[in-house]
Amino acid sequence: MMLTSKSITKESIIDVEGIVSLVPQKIESCTQQDVELQIEQVFVISQAAPRLPLQIDDAARPDGDESQGPMVNQDTRLDNRILDLRTSTSQAIFRLEGGVVQLFRESLMKRDFVEVHTPKIISAASEGGANVFEVSYFKTSAYLAQSPQLYKQMAICSDFDRVFTIGAVFRAEDSNTHRHLTEFVGLDLEMAFNYHYHEALDVIGSMFNDIFRGLRDRYQTEIETVNKQYPAEPFKFLEPPLRLTYPEAVKTLRENGVEMGDEEDLTTPAEKLLGRLVKAKYDTDFFILDKFPMAVRPFYTMPDPNDPKQSNSYDIFMRGEEIMSGAQRIHDPKLLTERALHHEIDLTTIQSYIDSFKYGAAPHAGGGIGLERVTMLYLGLDNIRKVSLFPRDPKRLTP
């Protein structure tokens, strides 16, 4: 179909026939500044509806810029996600997010990790909690996996010394915050070690630095594009990464007015404050926090052999928000059974998991990363829904 250009609606798909020619002066308003297209014919391939639910130009304006009309709010963007994703900012975000996955994979494969794929329909809550989606499974019930944790460990028991997996993770948490989703992409890894779980922590720290360097060096154009609409300070990290202990963090927070016990978990405000304090002292947006209290960790976490109140576990933070949780896992079936009972887990639902450690299991450690959080925080964005293609949260199941 051939129409005059004035009758073509915005966002229609067209083919253009013309002549590319050099221009005497740069065209400042275009990305291609040294040439122009002298149009001879325009063919409409797919005509868009004349009335759009949002204008791409409006969706692409910087936050707070109402000089050319009202801002497009988040619900309008997400209700019309197909159009919202057409902005140059959204395109850049998801190119960079794909880069995070690629760099994660590259970093681990060069360290002899094997990529595996684990079940997402499971018989018991993998984290030992109640925040799971229950689904009908023929004549019984099953759950959507909160984590590939148990199956990563079973792979280690099967003599895969180092494994990683990339896939959907489901959390039935009624959390309507800027950083929570009910479905997100998990980047998970697990590895056997020889002497100490810090061998795994060293690999994890190096892997994150590989990702950050790769994003900085390969995706500068995308970062600059996002920053035009959502300005943010460049992400800073140290080599090797900064590593602190949980008691050190508690001490620092108490010195800055936070009241908390030795075995309490960090609240969101405490995490953010700690991030600001670390940034001010060490000039880094990325750090590792080791030796969490045993009381706040999952049942499969290995206790610290020198202090039963502490555990061989860690969280990792970007810009004061947690993006990874991990630990040395219990590889002794007797201790694992005791810890599961302590967490009031029905042993019949995890018996195959416990049994996998009865035939010889190497000491191992690992962790799980939220892809969307890494992307959000690296770019300094304010809401995780900006980096989820079609977000799922307690109030959104469509589109």
VOPAGU-2260 file (C-alpha; in pm, 1 decimal, decimal comma):
REM VOPAGU-2260
SITE   aa  ch    i         X         Y         Z
SITE  MET   A    0       0,0       0,0       0,0
SITE  MET   A    1     135,0     342,1     -97,2
SITE  LEU   A    2       9,9     655,9      78,1
SITE  THR   A    3     116,0    1018,8     107,7
SITE  SER   A    4     345,5    1069,7     405,1
SITE  LYS   A    5     101,7    1305,0     580,3
SITE  SER   A    6    -162,6    1030,6     602,9
SITE  ILE   A    7      70,0     778,5     767,5
SITE  THR   A    8       3,5     741,9    1140,8
SITE  LYS   A    9     280,4     747,2    1401,3
SITE  GLU   A   10     445,9     411,3    1475,5
SITE  SER   A   11     339,2     257,9    1143,4
SITE  ILE   A   12     587,8      19,3     981,8
SITE  ILE   A   13     708,2     153,1     647,2
SITE  ASP   A   14     955,4      85,0     366,5
SITE  VAL   A   15    1124,2     389,7     221,4
SITE  GLU   A   16    1285,7     415,9    -118,9
SITE  GLY   A   17    1523,0     706,1    -173,7
SITE  ILE   A   18    1874,1     833,1    -230,9
SITE  VAL   A   19    2133,1     865,2      47,0
SITE  SER   A   20    2338,2    1182,4       4,2
SITE  LEU   A   21    2601,4    1371,4     201,7
SITE  VAL   A   22    2506,0    1695,4     377,1
SITE  PRO   A   23    2722,5    2009,6     397,5
SITE  GLN   A   24    2649,0    2057,5     769,9
SITE  LYS   A   25    2589,1    1809,8    1048,4
SITE  ILE   A   26    2224,2    1734,8    1127,6
SITE  GLU   A   27    2224,9    1784,2    1504,5
SITE  SER   A   28    1877,0    1639,9    1566,0
SITE  CYS   A   29    1956,5    1295,2    1417,5
SITE  THR   A   30    2179,2    1003,5    1511,1
SITE  GLN   A   31    2304,1     988,0    1149,8
SITE  GLN   A   32    2443,9    1339,0    1123,6
SITE  ASP   A   33    2650,9    1334,8     802,5
SITE  VAL   A   34    2396,1    1200,7     549,4
SITE  GLU   A   35    2030,8    1247,5     461,2
SITE  LEU   A   36    1775,3    1038,4     276,2
SITE  GLN   A   37    1600,6    1203,3     -14,7
SITE  ILE   A   38    1272,8    1012,2     -19,6
SITE  GLU   A   39    1117,9     907,6    -348,6
SITE  GLN   A   40     855,3     653,2    -237,8
SITE  VAL   A   41     705,8     535,9      92,8
SITE  PHE   A   42     532,8     198,7     131,6
SITE  VAL   A   43     318,2     126,5     439,8
SITE  ILE   A   44     376,5    -229,5     559,4
SITE  SER   A   45     161,3    -207,5     874,1
SITE  GLN   A   46     -41,0      99,2     967,9
SITE  ALA   A   47     -71,2     184,9    1337,1
SITE  ALA   A   48    -398,7     293,8    1495,0
SITE  PRO   A   49    -446,6     670,9    1467,6
SITE  ARG   A   50    -478,7     715,2    1845,0
SITE  LEU   A   51    -189,2     579,4    2056,2
SITE  PRO   A   52    -224,6     518,7    2432,9
SITE  LEU   A   53     110,5     692,6    2481,1
SITE  GLN   A   54     349,7     889,9    2264,6
SITE  ILE   A   55     701,1     749,9    2226,8
SITE  ASP   A   56     848,4    1099,5    2252,4
SITE  ASP   A   57     671,5    1151,0    2585,4
SITE  ALA   A   58     789,2     812,2    2715,9
SITE  ALA   A   59    1147,5     897,8    2618,4
SITE  ARG   A   60    1169,3    1234,3    2796,2
SITE  PRO   A   61    1399,3    1267,8    3100,3
SITE  ASP   A   62    1240,7    1233,3    3444,0
SITE  GLY   A   63    1086,6    1559,0    3558,7
SITE  ASP   A   64    1085,7    1719,8    3213,5
SITE  GLU   A   65     726,1    1843,2    3175,3
SITE  SER   A   66     815,0    2126,0    2939,1
SITE  GLN   A   67     645,9    1949,5    2647,8
SITE  GLY   A   68     357,1    1788,5    2830,8
SITE  PRO   A   69     281,5    1559,0    3124,3
SITE  MET   A   70     509,9    1268,5    3209,7
SITE  VAL   A   71     404,8     911,8    3127,3
SITE  ASN   A   72     346,4     732,6    3458,7
SITE  GLN   A   73     464,6     381,5    3535,7
SITE  ASP   A   74     124,7     208,8    3514,3
SITE  THR   A   75      56,2     364,2    3173,4
SITE  ARG   A   76     397,5     247,2    3054,7
SITE  LEU   A   77     344,6    -107,9    3179,2
SITE  ASP   A   78     -15,0    -130,1    3055,5
SITE  ASN   A   79     119,1     -38,0    2710,9
SITE  ARG   A   80     456,8    -208,0    2740,1
SITE  ILE   A   81     482,4    -279,5    2365,9
SITE  LEU   A   82     503,2      93,6    2297,6
SITE  ASP   A   83     711,8     173,6    2605,2
SITE  LEU   A   84     976,9     -76,8    2494,0
SITE  ARG   A   85    1020,5     114,2    2167,1
SITE  THR   A   86    1204,2     403,9    2333,3
SITE  SER   A   87    1579,6     420,0    2280,5
SITE  THR   A   88    1621,1     398,7    2658,9
SITE  SER   A   89    1429,4      72,4    2689,4
SITE  GLN   A   90    1616,1     -72,7    2392,8
SITE  ALA   A   91    1947,3      16,2    2559,4
SITE  ILE   A   92    1840,3    -126,5    2896,9
SITE  PHE   A   93    1759,4    -467,3    2754,2
SITE  ARG   A   94    2069,4    -480,8    2535,8
SITE  LEU   A   95    2275,6    -418,9    2848,0
SITE  GLU   A   96    2073,4    -671,9    3049,2
SITE  GLY   A   97    2144,3    -931,7    2781,4
SITE  GLY   A   98    2508,3    -834,3    2821,9
SITE  VAL   A   99    2495,2    -916,2    3192,8
SITE  VAL   A  100    2379,5   -1269,1    3106,6
SITE  GLN   A  101    2645,1   -1310,0    2838,4
SITE  LEU   A  102    2925,3   -1184,2    3065,4
SITE  PHE   A  103    2804,4   -1407,0    3352,3
SITE  ARG   A  104    2818,0   -1706,3    3120,0
SITE  GLU   A  105    3157,0   -1611,4    2970,9
SITE  SER   A  106    3317,3   -1554,0    3310,8
SITE  LEU   A  107    3208,9   -1890,2    3451,7
SITE  MET   A  108    3273,7   -2098,6    3141,1
SITE  LYS   A  109    3634,6   -1979,7    3128,0
SITE  ARG   A  110    3660,4   -2111,7    3484,9
SITE  ASP   A  111    3539,3   -2458,6    3380,2
SITE  PHE   A  112    3179,1   -2427,2    3495,1
SITE  VAL   A  113    2913,0   -2636,3    3319,6
SITE  GLU   A  114    2575,1   -2482,5    3235,5
SITE  VAL   A  115    2282,6   -2696,3    3357,8
SITE  HIS   A  116    1904,6   -2656,3    3358,2
SITE  THR   A  117    1701,8   -2743,5    3666,1
SITE  PRO   A  118    1331,1   -2823,8    3727,7
SITE  LYS   A  119    1095,9   -2533,4    3796,0
SITE  ILE   A  120     814,9   -2759,5    3922,8
SITE  ILE   A  121     924,7   -2909,2    4253,8
SITE  SER   A  122     781,2   -3112,2    4539,6
SITE  ALA   A  123     880,8   -2885,1    4829,8
SITE  ALA   A  124     968,3   -2523,8    4902,0
SITE  SER   A  125    1336,2   -2500,8    4807,3
SITE  GLU   A  126    1406,5   -2220,7    5056,3
SITE  GLY   A  127    1214,1   -2384,8    5338,3
SITE  GLY   A  128     961,4   -2101,2    5366,5
SITE  ALA   A  129     595,3   -2044,0    5297,8
SITE  ASN   A  130     632,1   -1790,3    5015,6
SITE  VAL   A  131     578,0   -2034,0    4729,8
SITE  PHE   A  132     326,4   -2065,4    4448,5
SITE  GLU   A  133     136,2   -2391,2    4485,4
SITE  VAL   A  134      11,7   -2551,9    4165,8
SITE  SER   A  135    -207,4   -2850,5    4092,7
SITE  TYR   A  136       3,1   -3145,8    3975,4
SITE  PHE   A  137    -229,3   -3422,9    3857,2
SITE  LYS   A  138    -361,0   -3583,9    4178,6
SITE  THR   A  139    -127,8   -3397,1    4412,2
SITE  SER   A  140      27,1   -3053,9    4459,8
SITE  ALA   A  141     360,2   -2908,7    4353,9
SITE  TYR   A  142     537,8   -2573,6    4380,9
SITE  LEU   A  143     706,6   -2329,3    4146,4
SITE  ALA   A  144    1074,7   -2320,3    4234,3
SITE  GLN   A  145    1191,7   -2036,6    4457,8
SITE  SER   A  146    1546,5   -2127,0    4363,1
SITE  PRO   A  147    1741,7   -2395,4    4175,0
SITE  GLN   A  148    1937,9   -2442,3    4496,6
SITE  LEU   A  149    1867,8   -2806,8    4573,4
SITE  TYR   A  150    1934,6   -2921,0    4216,9
SITE  LYS   A  151    2260,1   -2728,0    4187,8
SITE  GLN   A  152    2380,6   -2913,6    4495,9
SITE  MET   A  153    2262,5   -3245,6    4359,2
SITE  ALA   A  154    2465,2   -3172,1    4044,0
SITE  ILE   A  155    2774,1   -3120,2    4261,1
SITE  CYS   A  156    2703,1   -3458,8    4421,8
SITE  SER   A  157    2694,3   -3601,4    4068,1
SITE  ASP   A  158    3058,8   -3497,3    4016,1
SITE  PHE   A  159    2987,5   -3177,6    3824,6
SITE  ASP   A  160    3246,1   -2981,1    4019,0
SITE  ARG   A  161    3125,9   -2641,6    3896,3
SITE  VAL   A  162    2779,7   -2560,1    3761,3
SITE  PHE   A  163    2566,2   -2259,1    3678,4
SITE  THR   A  164    2210,6   -2213,7    3559,1
SITE  ILE   A  165    2003,8   -1926,3    3419,9
SITE  GLY   A  166    1626,7   -1936,6    3450,2
SITE  ALA   A  167    1300,5   -1815,8    3601,0
SITE  VAL   A  168    1262,1   -1795,4    3978,6
SITE  PHE   A  169     924,8   -1753,2    4152,2
SITE  ARG   A  170     856,4   -1582,9    4487,0
SITE  ALA   A  171     502,4   -1559,1    4628,8
SITE  GLU   A  172     588,7   -1255,3    4838,5
SITE  ASP   A  173     329,1    -979,2    4864,1
SITE  SER   A  174     601,5    -715,3    4839,5
SITE  ASN   A  175     502,8    -407,4    4641,1
SITE  THR   A  176     840,9    -237,2    4646,8
SITE  HIS   A  177    1078,7     -86,6    4392,3
SITE  ARG   A  178    1298,3    -398,6    4395,3
SITE  HIS   A  179    1069,1    -702,7    4428,7
SITE  LEU   A  180     911,0    -916,5    4157,8
SITE  THR   A  181     714,3   -1239,2    4189,5
SITE  GLU   A  182     899,5   -1379,8    3887,3
SITE  PHE   A  183    1253,0   -1287,1    3793,6
SITE  VAL   A  184    1557,1   -1429,6    3616,3
SITE  GLY   A  185    1801,6   -1606,4    3845,1
SITE  LEU   A  186    2171,5   -1638,0    3768,9
SITE  ASP   A  187    2285,6   -1920,5    3995,9
SITE  LEU   A  188    2616,4   -2095,8    4046,9
SITE  GLU   A  189    2759,5   -2369,5    4267,4
SITE  MET   A  190    3109,9   -2511,8    4299,3
SITE  ALA   A  191    3305,3   -2766,2    4498,8
SITE  PHE   A  192    3607,1   -2636,4    4688,7
SITE  ASN   A  193    3917,4   -2791,4    4839,8
SITE  TYR   A  194    3992,9   -2617,6    5169,1
SITE  HIS   A  195    3766,0   -2321,5    5246,7
SITE  TYR   A  196    3441,9   -2172,5    5117,6
SITE  HIS   A  197    3625,8   -1848,7    5045,7
SITE  GLU   A  198    3757,4   -2024,9    4735,3
SITE  ALA   A  199    3402,9   -1992,4    4600,1
SITE  LEU   A  200    3371,3   -1636,9    4727,7
SITE  ASP   A  201    3691,5   -1545,1    4542,3
SITE  VAL   A  202    3546,7   -1684,2    4218,6
SITE  ILE   A  203    3219,3   -1498,0    4272,3
SITE  GLY   A  204    3398,2   -1169,6    4336,5
SITE  SER   A  205    3612,3   -1210,4    4025,7
SITE  MET   A  206    3304,7   -1301,1    3821,3
SITE  PHE   A  207    3124,7    -982,1    3923,0
SITE  ASN   A  208    3430,0    -775,5    3832,8
SITE  ASP   A  209    3435,5    -947,2    3491,5
SITE  ILE   A  210    3071,9    -841,4    3444,5
SITE  PHE   A  211    3131,4    -482,3    3553,7
SITE  ARG   A  212    3438,8    -441,7    3334,6
SITE  GLY   A  213    3255,8    -595,0    3040,2
SITE  LEU   A  214    2957,6    -364,6    3078,9
SITE  ARG   A  215    3183,9     -60,6    3109,7
SITE  ASP   A  216    3393,7    -153,6    2805,6
SITE  ARG   A  217    3131,6    -305,6    2571,9
SITE  TYR   A  218    2812,3    -118,0    2653,2
SITE  GLN   A  219    2918,6     245,2    2692,9
SITE  THR   A  220    2675,9     357,8    2420,6
SITE  GLU   A  221    2383,9     188,5    2598,2
SITE  ILE   A  222    2488,4     333,3    2936,3
SITE  GLU   A  223    2504,3     684,4    2788,7
SITE  THR   A  224    2163,7     638,6    2624,3
SITE  VAL   A  225    2002,0     536,1    2953,5
SITE  ASN   A  226    2174,8     819,1    3140,2
SITE  LYS   A  227    2019,5    1078,2    2907,4
SITE  GLN   A  228    1675,9     987,9    3039,0
SITE  TYR   A  229    1774,3     859,6    3383,4
SITE  PRO   A  230    2095,7    1033,6    3499,1
SITE  ALA   A  231    2307,5     835,4    3746,0
SITE  GLU   A  232    2657,8     835,1    3888,2
SITE  PRO   A  233    2892,4     587,6    3714,3
SITE  PHE   A  234    2907,1     252,4    3892,2
SITE  LYS   A  235    3228,2     210,2    4093,9
SITE  PHE   A  236    3395,9    -114,0    4201,7
SITE  LEU   A  237    3728,4    -222,9    4347,4
SITE  GLU   A  238    3969,3    -494,1    4232,1
SITE  PRO   A  239    3967,4    -719,3    4426,0
SITE  PRO   A  240    3618,1    -649,0    4564,7
SITE  LEU   A  241    3578,2    -508,3    4914,5
SITE  ARG   A  242    3490,1    -777,5    5168,5
SITE  LEU   A  243    3349,4    -703,7    5515,1
SITE  THR   A  244    3213,7    -928,9    5791,3
SITE  TYR   A  245    2861,9    -907,6    5929,3
SITE  PRO   A  246    2986,0    -812,1    6279,7
SITE  GLU   A  247    3185,2    -526,9    6120,1
SITE  ALA   A  248    2871,3    -408,5    5941,2
SITE  VAL   A  249    2663,2    -423,2    6260,7
SITE  LYS   A  250    2932,6    -224,6    6445,2
SITE  THR   A  251    2938,5      40,4    6170,9
SITE  LEU   A  252    2559,9      71,7    6169,9
SITE  ARG   A  253    2542,5     101,3    6548,2
SITE  GLU   A  254    2804,4     377,5    6536,1
SITE  ASN   A  255    2571,0     559,0    6300,0
SITE  GLY   A  256    2256,6     534,6    6510,2
SITE  VAL   A  257    2103,9     200,9    6405,7
SITE  GLU   A  258    1976,7     -16,0    6691,7
SITE  MET   A  259    2000,3    -385,9    6607,2
SITE  GLY   A  260    2097,4    -713,9    6769,5
SITE  ASP   A  261    2392,5    -932,7    6674,2
SITE  GLU   A  262    2164,9   -1195,6    6516,9
SITE  GLU   A  263    1913,8    -967,3    6345,5
SITE  ASP   A  264    1891,2    -950,6    5968,1
SITE  LEU   A  265    1954,9    -622,2    5790,5
SITE  THR   A  266    1646,3    -413,9    5717,8
SITE  THR   A  267    1616,5    -235,8    5383,6
SITE  PRO   A  268    1694,3     107,1    5539,8
SITE  ALA   A  269    1997,1     -45,1    5716,4
SITE  GLU   A  270    2122,8    -193,2    5388,4
SITE  LYS   A  271    2095,1     142,8    5215,4
SITE  LEU   A  272    2267,8     325,5    5499,7
SITE  LEU   A  273    2547,0      68,1    5500,9
SITE  GLY   A  274    2586,9     118,0    5126,7
SITE  ARG   A  275    2622,8     493,8    5172,1
SITE  LEU   A  276    2874,9     449,7    5455,1
SITE  VAL   A  277    3079,8     201,1    5252,4
SITE  LYS   A  278    3075,9     432,5    4950,4
SITE  ALA   A  279    3192,2     726,5    5160,8
SITE  LYS   A  280    3476,8     529,8    5320,6
SITE  TYR   A  281    3593,7     300,6    5038,2
SITE  ASP   A  282    3459,4     472,3    4722,5
SITE  THR   A  283    3292,0     157,6    4592,0
SITE  ASP   A  284    2931,7      71,4    4502,0
SITE  PHE   A  285    3002,7    -302,1    4525,3
SITE  PHE   A  286    3095,3    -504,8    4833,3
SITE  ILE   A  287    3066,1    -849,6    4988,6
SITE  LEU   A  288    2928,8    -905,7    5339,1
SITE  ASP   A  289    3045,6   -1234,0    5494,0
SITE  LYS   A  290    2953,4   -1433,2    5808,3
SITE  PHE   A  291    2577,4   -1379,2    5843,5
SITE  PRO   A  292    2402,1   -1498,4    6162,3
SITE  MET   A  293    2283,5   -1858,0    6140,3
SITE  ALA   A  294    1938,6   -1752,6    6262,9
SITE  VAL   A  295    1856,2   -1565,8    5940,5
SITE  ARG   A  296    1979,5   -1818,8    5684,5
SITE  PRO   A  297    1810,8   -2116,6    5507,9
SITE  PHE   A  298    1824,4   -2467,9    5651,3
SITE  TYR   A  299    2099,3   -2591,7    5417,0
SITE  THR   A  300    2352,3   -2324,3    5526,7
SITE  MET   A  301    2672,3   -2450,0    5688,0
SITE  PRO   A  302    2729,2   -2321,6    6043,2
SITE  ASP   A  303    3061,4   -2158,3    6125,3
SITE  PRO   A  304    3266,6   -2435,7    6292,6
SITE  ASN   A  305    3416,8   -2180,3    6533,0
SITE  ASP   A  306    3093,5   -2003,8    6627,8
SITE  PRO   A  307    2756,0   -2183,5    6598,0
SITE  LYS   A  308    2572,5   -1849,1    6598,9
SITE  GLN   A  309    2745,4   -1749,3    6275,4
SITE  SER   A  310    2733,8   -1916,4    5936,3
SITE  ASN   A  311    2959,1   -1962,0    5637,1
SITE  SER   A  312    2730,7   -1742,2    5431,5
SITE  TYR   A  313    2739,7   -1408,8    5253,8
SITE  ASP   A  314    2536,2   -1147,0    5071,1
SITE  ILE   A  315    2661,4    -919,5    4795,0
SITE  PHE   A  316    2552,6    -558,4    4749,8
SITE  MET   A  317    2535,0    -297,5    4474,2
SITE  ARG   A  318    2461,0      64,1    4562,7
SITE  GLY   A  319    2343,8     -44,8    4908,8
SITE  GLU   A  320    2099,5    -314,3    4793,0
SITE  GLU   A  321    2140,4    -692,4    4807,1
SITE  ILE   A  322    2174,9    -860,6    4468,4
SITE  MET   A  323    2307,9   -1202,6    4569,2
SITE  SER   A  324    2274,0   -1438,0    4862,0
SITE  GLY   A  325    2499,5   -1740,2    4903,7
SITE  ALA   A  326    2677,3   -1976,7    5139,2
SITE  GLN   A  327    2867,3   -2293,2    5195,6
SITE  ARG   A  328    2605,2   -2568,6    5192,7
SITE  ILE   A  329    2572,1   -2853,3    5438,6
SITE  HIS   A  330    2702,1   -3167,7    5268,3
SITE  ASP   A  331    2656,9   -3404,4    5564,8
SITE  PRO   A  332    2315,6   -3578,6    5550,7
SITE  LYS   A  333    2285,2   -3611,0    5929,6
SITE  LEU   A  334    2345,0   -3240,7    5994,2
SITE  LEU   A  335    2123,5   -3151,0    5697,9
SITE  THR   A  336    1838,7   -3355,7    5846,7
SITE  GLU   A  337    1881,3   -3184,3    6183,3
SITE  ARG   A  338    1870,2   -2840,1    6024,9
SITE  ALA   A  339    1563,8   -2926,0    5814,4
SITE  LEU   A  340    1378,1   -3045,7    6124,6
SITE  HIS   A  341    1483,6   -2729,1    6306,3
SITE  HIS   A  342    1315,5   -2530,1    6025,1
SITE  GLU   A  343    1006,5   -2755,8    6051,6
SITE  ILE   A  344    1042,5   -2892,8    5699,9
SITE  ASP   A  345     861,2   -3216,3    5615,7
SITE  LEU   A  346    1151,1   -3454,6    5543,3
SITE  THR   A  347     945,2   -3664,8    5304,3
SITE  THR   A  348     931,4   -3373,4    5059,8
SITE  ILE   A  349    1313,1   -3337,1    5044,8
SITE  GLN   A  350    1421,4   -3697,2    5100,9
SITE  SER   A  351    1576,7   -3734,2    4754,6
SITE  TYR   A  352    1775,7   -3417,7    4821,6
SITE  ILE   A  353    1905,1   -3547,2    5155,9
SITE  ASP   A  354    1977,5   -3890,3    5007,0
SITE  SER   A  355    2201,6   -3735,0    4740,7
SITE  PHE   A  356    2457,5   -3657,8    5013,3
SITE  LYS   A  357    2472,3   -4019,8    5138,4
SITE  TYR   A  358    2703,4   -4138,7    4861,7
SITE  GLY   A  359    2990,8   -3896,6    4902,8
SITE  ALA   A  360    2958,9   -3520,7    4857,7
SITE  ALA   A  361    3236,3   -3266,0    4818,9
SITE  PRO   A  362    3224,4   -2947,7    5028,3
SITE  HIS   A  363    3065,0   -2681,7    4811,1
SITE  ALA   A  364    2932,7   -2327,1    4804,8
SITE  GLY   A  365    2754,3   -2092,1    4568,6
SITE  GLY   A  366    2476,4   -1839,7    4542,0
SITE  GLY   A  367    2190,8   -1689,3    4347,2
SITE  ILE   A  368    2180,9   -1352,4    4171,4
SITE  GLY   A  369    1880,0   -1153,3    4056,1
SITE  LEU   A  370    1946,1   -1042,1    3698,0
SITE  GLU   A  371    1699,4    -754,9    3709,7
SITE  ARG   A  372    1846,4    -615,1    4031,1
SITE  VAL   A  373    2197,7    -620,5    3889,0
SITE  THR   A  374    2080,1    -430,7    3580,9
SITE  MET   A  375    1873,2    -182,1    3779,2
SITE  LEU   A  376    2148,6    -101,9    4026,1
SITE  TYR   A  377    2434,0     -94,1    3776,4
SITE  LEU   A  378    2241,7     171,3    3580,0
SITE  GLY   A  379    2129,4     350,6    3895,8
SITE  LEU   A  380    1758,7     313,9    3812,6
SITE  ASP   A  381    1484,3     361,4    4069,7
SITE  ASN   A  382    1250,0      72,0    3990,3
SITE  ILE   A  383    1304,0    -289,4    3891,1
SITE  ARG   A  384    1004,1    -280,2    3657,8
SITE  LYS   A  385    1209,6     -68,1    3418,7
SITE  VAL   A  386    1443,5    -364,8    3361,3
SITE  SER   A  387    1187,0    -647,6    3348,9
SITE  LEU   A  388    1052,0    -700,6    2998,3
SITE  PHE   A  389     697,9    -781,0    3117,4
SITE  PRO   A  390     705,9    -747,4    3497,5
SITE  ARG   A  391     519,2    -974,1    3735,4
SITE  ASP   A  392     440,6    -840,7    4082,1
SITE  PRO   A  393     151,7    -891,8    4328,5
SITE  LYS   A  394     -64,1    -644,7    4136,0
SITE  ARG   A  395      37,3    -720,7    3777,7
SITE  LEU   A  396     -21,3   -1035,8    3575,2
SITE  THR   A  397     -59,5    -871,0    3233,1
SITE  PRO   A  398      48,1    -797,8    2967,6
